[in-house]
Amino acid sequence: MRGSLAAVALTGLGAAAGRSPAPAFGATARELEPVRAAIGRLLGERAAAGFVLEGLEPAPGEADAFEIGGRPGAVRVAGSSPVALLSGVHWWLKHVAGGHLSGNGDRVVLPAEVPAPDGPIRQSTELAERYAYNFTVFGYTTPFWGWSEWERELDLLAAAGVNRALALTGQEVVWYETFQDFGLSESEVRQWIAQPAHQPWQWYGEITGYDEGASAHSGPVSAGLLHRRRDLGRRIADRMRELEITPVFPAFVGHVPDRVFAERNPGVHVVAQADYAGHPRPYWLDCTEPLYAAVADRFYRAQAEHFGTTTHYSNDLFHEVGDEELPSLLDGADLGAAAVAVQEALARAVPGARWLVQGWQANPRRDLLDAVDESRVVVLDLDSDDSRKWQETDAYWGAPWCWGTIGNFGGRLGMFGTLVEPGRTLPEVRVDPARRRLVGTAVVPEGIRHNPVVFDLLGETPWRREPVDLAVWVRGYARRRYGGDDPHAARAWAILLRTAYSYASTGHTSGEGPHETPFAAEPALTVGSVSQWGPAQWRYDPAEFAPCLTELLAVAPELRVTETYRYDLVDVTRQVLANRGRLLLDRLRAAYEARDREAVVRHGARFLRALDLCEEVLGTHEDWLLGRWLAQARSWADDEEERASLEWNARTIITTWSVHAAPTLHEYAHRDWHGLLGGYYRSRWTRFLDALPATTASGEPPVFDDWAERGAAWSRGREPHDTRPTGEPYPVAARIAAELAADPI
């Protein structure tokens, strides 16, 4: 049995924070205490005291389940695991108490006596593997987070039903200790380790800290930073275990410190790899070499010493490598044999451990899956909601797999997402015989803390078997998020459902993410995609989106004070202005083509005014401030030199990505942030628009070829940026709406 059916008193015992895989959930006081603590953090201590928590035995065919019942003031929540219990409490908050949790604001207003449901509620899931995080989250969102951010995040993960989560923070200390045993000095290893915001791509085997000429991601990282991040990573993994979220640690797939490693270990097949976006990939130690086994054993031993062991490990052989390129990178090695060696090394370290591989681009290749023990592999199909690779591969040729959604690329902040695919398509997939060994879900955006409506639905979908009526669901979402069944809020969200959140699969053919803000683009008369793979065309009619702002501004005054409303109002105002910017560029281009210099000047000024208004409204809310991102980066430093280095790293990832990568990746991770619009993007557009009128007669617009160099110079800057908001969203948004109404396009 997985749990007792009796209520358990919750006094006297704290949680065990051991670092080895947790036993089956028994609903003992020791196991329930972390659940009670999480409820207290999410809902408040008084509310937490109103729940009676119990264990629950899942029915046949169920991986996890929860039940809700009881009476007012003593609400019974039973669950088959801590995650199921917290998911049950979250379900109660949403669908009984009418409250809301998100990474972008909560609305938790509960009576003294917590309400009970009208009748018993039971939800369950057959999906045992409910995974979270793309590796890139640890570069685009969390590289400079501290414990307060992570504690909150882990509570939200559990409440959303996630029971597997990538734990990458601080894992670089494993490299640090491992490679010193294979001929490298302490300083040489630190030189190889990339700075925090770029480390995910080092785990992917795409960059290293060795870089010709100093770059924002090159090493050395300091020993102090390594160990501070290790301490946080250990704390994250321990909390995951308390909540029975399985930490997913990085696996060792052969990435080694380049030429230095090869020179110190002569006679071994160590292969130089091709470039990634202008940067050399780390060398690859052929996994079929005897030395690979020795290095892998040391890697997992060091990992266990610092973080304990787990049951799930993830990393890919040859991530984002095409079929034509692969043979040269293997250099005669056999991919299937290399995969077997990776799996065997993992099995020696942690018998029975599962290897999570990503379904992305050409990976995983059939040669790999045919070679390994599929019972110890799970494929994370990252893009099931768009490219549907699982269908192209006969459900990964019978291997266990998870239905995944990326949705976000680079952490870009436009309003965008699909509700149709998780809400309507996934329930169909779960009963489709073609799914074969579907075992879970994978929520894998490249960045998080944006578009909270998408994450809200994703947290429910494992527990829902039937397709979702999205119109009904989104009206309930607005009611919970703002605290009232307001007709204007309902109309605003109906508009959002038809526009920003209407996306459905195009087979990954229409570009990635939202139609991006033009303010972040390298200036030109015609702006299609801002980043390399962004969509070149509108996702929806901007005229249909525009009334959303009017409706939000008409919401009842008592709802406007909620933090959730304030966030959404800024987001919608920002999106209206971004859309307006694109429409104004169309006018500007038409005026230029008509050789109308006066109109060129006028529309250029209107475009800059829209940018300035966007900068102003972003400055009214703490979640939209560049200064907070930079302050987080500096907070990890021990001295002024390290503060400068980490700020450089933080500035670069969201602008040029790196000097060498800029031709491909510039603006890939752009942000609509106060300070970035006014302090970086505006200067680029001012330069272009100042030069444009003089070229009207010739019809040859100005061309500047030094944007990357200017971006690099800005990234080395240290000018201060606001870390606290200025003004209030509502009056600023209302004034902006009035100004736009008086100056229609």
N, C-alpha and C positions, 0 to 999 in steps of 0.2 A: 504493500500500500504506500501511496505517496503522501498521505496526510491523515491526521485524525479528524474526526467529525465533531469533536467536542471543542467548545470554546476554551481558550487558554488565557489565564491571567497574565498580564504583561508587567510584572514588577520584579525588580531585584536582579535581573541578569542583563548584561550588555551583550553586544554582538561579538562573535569571534571574527577576527580579521585575518585568519590564516591565509596563506598564499598557495594552497594546493586546491585542486578541483573539489567543489562542494559535494557532500553526499546528498541523497534524495531528501526532498523537503518533508519535514516531519511536523511542521506547525508547532514546534516547541516555543517556549518563551524566548529561548536564546535565538531562534531563527526569526521570530516575529518582531523582536525589538527594533531591528533596522527598518522594518516596514513601518512600524508605528512612528519612528523618528522621521522617516521620509514624509509620511502623511502630515506630521506636525510642521515640517518645513514648507510643504506645499499649501496646506490649508489653515495652518495655525494650530497651536497646542489645544485650544479649547475644542475645536472641531475634531481633532484626533481622538480626544477622550470619548467622543460619541459613537465610536465604532467598536463592534465586537468582531474580532478577526478569528477566522477558523481555517483549518485545512479542508481540502476537498479532494476526493478521489475522482480523477477523470473517467469518463465513460469509455468503453471500447471505441477506438478510432479517434479519440481526442488526445492531442498532445498537451493541452493546457485548457483550463476552464475557470470561470468564476461565477458565483451566485451572489445576489443582493436581496436582502429581505429585512426582517426585524420590525422594529417599531420606532417612532420618533424619539430621538435621544439615545437610542441603542440600535443603530443600524448594523445588521449582520452582513459582513462581507466574507465569503468563503472563497478560497483560491487554492489551486493545485501547486502554486509556487509563489514566491514573493512578487515576481513580476505579474503573475495573474492577479494577486491581491491588489497591487497598486493599480493595475488596469481596471479592476473592478471598482475601486474607489474613484478613479478618474471617470469611469462610465457613470457612476452615481452622481458625481459632481455635475457632469454635463446634462444627463438625461433625467435626473431626479431633482437636483438642487438648482439647475439652470446656471451653473458657473462655467468658468473657462480658464484654462492654463495654456500658455504658449511661450516660446522663446522671445516673443515680442509683446509682452504684456499679459497680465492675468486680470481676471475679474472674479474675485472670491469674496462674496458678501453672504455670509451664512447666518441664520438665526441662532439664538442661544441653544435651541434644541434642534439638532440636525434632522432634516426631514427623511422619512422612510418612503420607499416606493409604494404605489397603490397595490401592487401585487408582486410576487416573486419574479426576479429577472435572472436568467441564466444565459451566458454567452460562452462559446468555446471555439477552439480552433484545432484543426488537424495539422497545422503548419508548425513544425517543431523548431525550425531554424529561422528566427526573426532578427535579421542582421541590420546593423547600422554602420555607416561611415565609409565613404571613399577615402583612400589614403590622402587625397588632396585637401580634405577638410582641415588637416593638421598643418597646412600651409596657407590656405585662403581664409580660414576663420580662427582657428584655435592656437596658432603657434606661440602666442604670448599670453594666453589665459593663465590665470592663477587658480587656486583651489576654490575660491568663491564661485567663479564661473563654472568650474567643473562639477562642483557639488550640485549646483542647480541643474546642470545639463543631465547628470546621471539620474536625478529624480525624474526629470521629464522623459528620459528614455524609458525608464521602467513603467511610468504611467502610460506610455504609448505602446506598451507591449513588447518592447525590444528585449531580447534575451541573449543576444550576441552583439558585441560591439568592439570594433578595432581599438586597441590601446597602444598607440604609437609614441606618446609623449615620453621622452627620456630614454627610449630604447637604444639611442645611439651610444650609450655607455657600454652596450654589449660589444659593438664594434671596437670601441676604445680598449677594452680589456682583451678581446680575442686576438686582434692582429699584433699586439705587442708580443704574443707568444709565437709569432711566425716571422720574426726577423725585423720588424719595424720598431723604431723608437717611439717613445710616448709622444713626442712632438710631431713626428711624422704622421701618426694616426690622427692626432687632433687637426693637422693641416688638411687631411683628406675629408674630414667630416664637414659637411655644408652647414651654413647658418640655419637657424630654426625654420624660417618661412619657406626655405627651399628643400628641406630635408625629405619631404615625401617623395620627391622625384629622385633622390638618391636611393631610397628604398626601392623605387621602381626600376633602378638601373639606368637612369637617364642623365644624371649629372653627378659630379663629385665636387668636393671642396678644393681639389687641385684645379687651378685655373690659371692659365697664362696671363699674367697681369692681374692686379687686384680686381675683384668683382664683389658685388654686394652679397653674394652667397659663398664666396670662397672662405676656406679656413685660414688660420686655425680658430676653432672655438676654444674658449678657455676651459680649463679643468673644472673651475668653479661652476661655470654654466652647465657643463655636463652633469655634475652631481646635483645641482639644484633641480634640473629637469628630471633627473633620475628619481629624486625624492618625490616630486609631484607625480610622476608616472607610477611609482609604487603606491602612492596614496589613492590614485585613480583606480588601479587594479584591485586594491583591497576593498574599496567601496563597491566596485562592481560585484565582487564576490559576496559581499554582505547582502546585496540586493538580488543575488543569483542571476546577474547578467554575466555571461561567460566572457571574460576578456579574450580578445583575439590578438595574439602577438604576431609580430612579423617572423616569417620563416627565413631560413638562410638558403638562398638559391644560387650562390656562387659569386656574388659581387665582391670584389676585393680591391685594395688600394693600388690599382693601376700598375704602372711600370715598376714602382718601388717594390711591390709585392712580388712581381715576376722576377726581378733581379735578385731578391733575397731568397727565392725558392726556385733555383735553376733546375732545368730538366723537367719541369712540370708544364702541362698544357694549360697555359693562361693566355686568353685570347683578348687582344685589343678589340674594342667595339667601335661601331660607327658613331657619328655625332648625333646629338639630339638638339634641334633648334640652335645649332651653332656651338654647342658645348660637347666635349667628349664624354661618352658614357664611361662608367667604371669598367675596368677589365673584368673578364668572366673566367673564373676558375672552373674548368671542365668538371662537371659533377661526377663523371665516371672515373676521375683520377683518384687514386688512394688518398692524396693529400686533402681532397674535398671532404672525405669522411672525417679526417682529423680536425679540420677547421670547423666543420659543422658540429662535431661533438663539443669542441671548446665553446663555440657560439651558444649552444643550448645550455651548457653548464653555466656560463656566465649569466645568461638570461635568467636561469632558475635561481641563481644566487641573489640576483637583484630584485626579481619580480615574481618568483615562484614559477610553477608550471601552470599550464591550462590544458584545455582539450581541443582548442581550435587555433590554427596558425594559418597565416595568409601571406602570400607573395607569388609573383608570377615569373616564370622563365620567359625572358624576351618580351617584355611589355611594350606594346605599340611598335612592334617590328613586323614589317610586311613579309609576305611569302618570298618575294624576290630577294630581299635583304637577308633573310634568315640563314641560308647556307653559309654565307661568308662569316657571319657572327658565330655560328657553330664551329666553323673551321674543321670540319671532319667529324665532330662529335655527333652522336646520335641523340635526338631530342627525347625519344621515348626512354632510352637508357638513362639519360640525365634526370628525367622525371622520376624514374624508379629510385635512383640514388637519393634524390631529395626526400622522397617518401620514406625510404629506409632509414635515413639519418634522423628524420623526425620520429620514426617509430622506436629507434634506439633510445632517444632522449625521453620520449613520452609514449609508451606503448598505447596503441589505440587512438592516438590523436588524429584529428581530421585536418586535412589540407584544403583550405578554401582558395580556389582559383577563380579568376575573373573572366567572365564572358564579355570580351571587349575587343573590337576589331578582329584580328585573326586568331585571338586566343579564346579558349584553349583549343589547340589543334587536336584532331582526332588521333594522331600518332601518340600524343601525350596521354589522352584518356584511355586509349586501348592498352597502353603499357602498364598503367598503375592499377592498384587495387581500388576499384571504384567505390567500394564500401567505406573507404576512408577519405573520400574526396567529396566536396560540395562545390558546384559551380555557381558563382554569383552572376546571374545574367543581368549586367548593369543597366541595360537599356530595353528591358522587356516592354516598357510603355511606349516605345517609339520604333526601334529597329526590329524588335522581336526576333532576335537571333535564335532563340530557342526553337522557333518554328523552322528556321533554315537548317538546323542541325539535328532534326528529329529528336528534340528535347535532349540535346547534348548526348545523343547516341545511347541514351538509357542511363546516364550518370545522374545521381541526385543533384537537383538544381533549385535555385531560388529565383522567384520572379522579382525583378528589380526595377527601380526608377531612379534616374539621375535628375532630369528636369532642370537643374541649375549647373552652369558651367562657369568656373572661375570665381564663384561667389558674387557674380554680377547681380545688381539689385532691382532690375525692372520687375514690374508686376507681371507675373507669368506662371503658368503651371497647368498641369492636366488634372482634372478631377474625373474626367470621363474614364480614363484608363484604369485607375485603381477602383473607382466606384462602380463602373459598369463592365469593363472588360475582365478584370481579375476574377470576379465571381464566376464568369463563364469558363475561364481557363482552369479554375479549380475543379471543375467537373468534366472537362474535356478529356477523353481518353488519350488524346495526343500528348497530354502533359507528362505522361509516363511517371517519372519519379520526382515530381514537384514536391519539395519538402519545406519550403519556406518563402519568405520575402526578404528583399534587400533594399533598404532606403539609403541610397548612395549618391546624394547630390555632392557636387564638388565643393560647395560652401553651404553653410547653414545660417540660421537666424534671419530669415527673410520669408516672405510669402507664407505666413503662418496658417492660412486656410488649407494649403496643400498638406502640410505636416499634420494638421488636425485630422483630416480625413484618412491619411495614411496610418495614423495611430488606431483607427477604428477598423480598417479593412480586414485585418486577420480575424477579428471577432465577428465579422458579418459574413454570412453565407449567401445572402440574396443581393442582387443588384440594388444600388442605392438610387432612390428618386432624388436627383441632385437639386432640383428646384426646392423641394421640401427641406432637404438637408441644409442647404445654404441659408435658407430663411431661419432655420433653427440656430445655425452657426452665428448669424448676426444677432439674434436675440440673446444668445449666451454670451457673446463677446462684449456686447454693450450693456446688457442688463435690462432690456425691455423690448417688447414687440412693436417697435417703432416703424410706421409705414415708410418713412423716408429711408431709414437704414435698410429695410427690406428691398426697396426699389434700387438703392445703391448696389446692394449685393446681387440683385437680379441682373443689373447691368454688368457687373464684374464677371458673373457666371457666363454671360453671353460673349464677353470680350476677352479680358486678360486670362481667364481661367477656362476658356473653351477649347484649348488645344487638344487635339486627338492625333493619334499616330499618323505620321507621313512616311514611315520607313527611314527616318533619319535623313530625309532628303531636303528639308526646308530650312536648314540651319539650326543652330543650337541656342536655346534660351529665348529671351524676349527680343523684340525689335528694339535695339539698344538706344540709349540716350545719345542724341547727336552732339551734346556738349562735350562728351568724352572722346569724340572722334578727332583724328588728325585732320585739321581743317581742309576743306575742299568744297567746291560748289555742289558736287554730288556726293552724298554720304549714303552708302548702302549699309553694309555691315560695319560695325565699329571695330570688332575683333575679327580675327582671321576666319572663324567658322560661325560667326553670328548670322542671323537671317538677314537677307538683303531686302526683303519685302515686309510690309505691314502684316502683323498677325491678325488684325481686326481693323474695322473702320474706326478711325480716331473720333469721328463725329458721334459715333454711338457710345464711345467711352466718356466723352466730355461731360454729359449730364450727371455722371456719378458724383462729381465734386459738388454740384448744386444740391443734390439729394443729401449728401453727407453733412453739408453745412446746415441743412434744415432739420437735422435730428434734434430731438427734444433737449433742452438745456441741461437737464439733470443727467443725461447720458454722456454729455460732452466732457465731463470731468474724468472719465475713466481713462486709465493709461492705455487701454486697448484702442479706444476711439482716437486718442491723441496720436498714437502711432499710425493708425490707418489714414487719418486725415492728412498727415504729412506725406505718406506714401502716395495717396491718390493725387494730392496737389502736385507733388514731384512728377508723377507720371503725366498729368495733364500738361505741365510745362515742357516736359521732354517731347511729348507728342506735338505740342505747339512749335517747338524748335524745329522739328522736321518739316512741318508745314511751311514755316517761314523760310527755310532753306529752299523749298520749292519755289516760293515767290522770289527769293533772291536770285536763283538761277534763271528764272524766266525774265526778270528785269535785266540781268546781265546779257542774256542772249538777245534781248531787244535793244541793247546798247543804251539803256536808260540809266545814266549815271546817278541821277537824283534818287530814283527808286532803289538802286543798289545801296546807296548810303542809308536810305530810310529803312529798308528791310534788314540791313546789317545791324542797325541800331536796335531794331525790334528784337532781333535774335539775341543780342547781348543783354537786352532788358529781360528777356525770358530766363536767360542763364542767371542773371543777378537775382531775380525773384526766387528761382530755385535754390540758390545759395542761401537766401534769407530764410525760407521756410525750413530748410534742412537744419539750420542753426537753432531752431526752436525745440529740438528733441535730442536727447542724449544718444540715441541709437544711430544718429546720422552724422556723427562728428569725426572727422579725421583725427583730431587731437586725442581722442580716446585710444585709437589704434596705436598711435605713436607713443603715447604715455605708457601703454601696456608693454610695448617693446622695450622702452628705456628702463622699466621697472625691474627687468631681469638682470640688469648690468651690475657689476661690482665697482666699476670706476668709469671715468669720463670717456676713456678710449673705447670701452665696451659699449657704453651708451650710444656713442656715435656710430659704432659698427652695427648695432641692432636696429637703430633708427634707419640707417641706410638700407638694411635688409627689408625692413617693414615698408619703406617708401618704394623700393624698387619693384617688389612683387606686384604691386597694384598699378604700376605705370608701365615701365619698359619690360618688366619681368627680369631682364638683364640686358646689358648693352649688346652682347652677342646674339641673344635671342630676340631682340626687338624687331627685326624684320618679319618674324613669324608671330611672336607672342605679345607684341605691344598692345596694351589695352585689353588683353585677354581677361585680366582680373580687375578691370576698371570699377570704380565705385562712384555712386552718387552721394558724395559726402561733403558736408560743409567744410570748407578749407581746401578741399581738392578742386571743387568747381571754381571757387574764387581765387585760389592761390596757384593753380597749375593750368587747368583747362582754359580759363578765361584769357590768360596771357597768350596762349596759342591762337585763340580765335581773334583776339584783338590785333595781333600781328597780321593775320591773314586779311581781316576785314579792313584794316587801315590801308593795306597795299592794294586791295581789290579795285576801288573806284578808278585809280589811275590807269588800269589796264582795260577799262570798259571799251574804249574805242578800238583797241587792237583785237579784242576778243580772246586774248591769251591770258588766263588768270595766273596769278603769281604761283610759283612752285618753290617750296622750301624742302631741302633734303637733309636738314639737320635736326629733325624732331627727336630722333633717338639721343643725339648728343645733348640737346636741351633737357630731355627727360632725365638723362644721367646726371646732369648738373643739378636739377631740382632735387633728385634723390639724395644728393650729398648735402643738401641744405639742412639747417638746424633751426630755422625760424619757428617761433612758437605758434601753436594752433589751439583754439578753444577746446577745453575739456568739459565745460559746462554749457548747457544751452542758454540762449538769450531770447527772451520773449516767450509768448505762448502760441501754440499752433493755431488755435481757432481765430483770433483776431487777424493774424498774419494771412492765413488761408482765405478768410473772408475778404480782406482787402485785395488780395491777389485776384480772387474770382471777380470782384467788381471791376478791377482794372482790365481784365481780359474781356469782360462783357462789353466794356466801353471801347475796346479796340479789337473787334472781330477780324478774323482772317478771311 
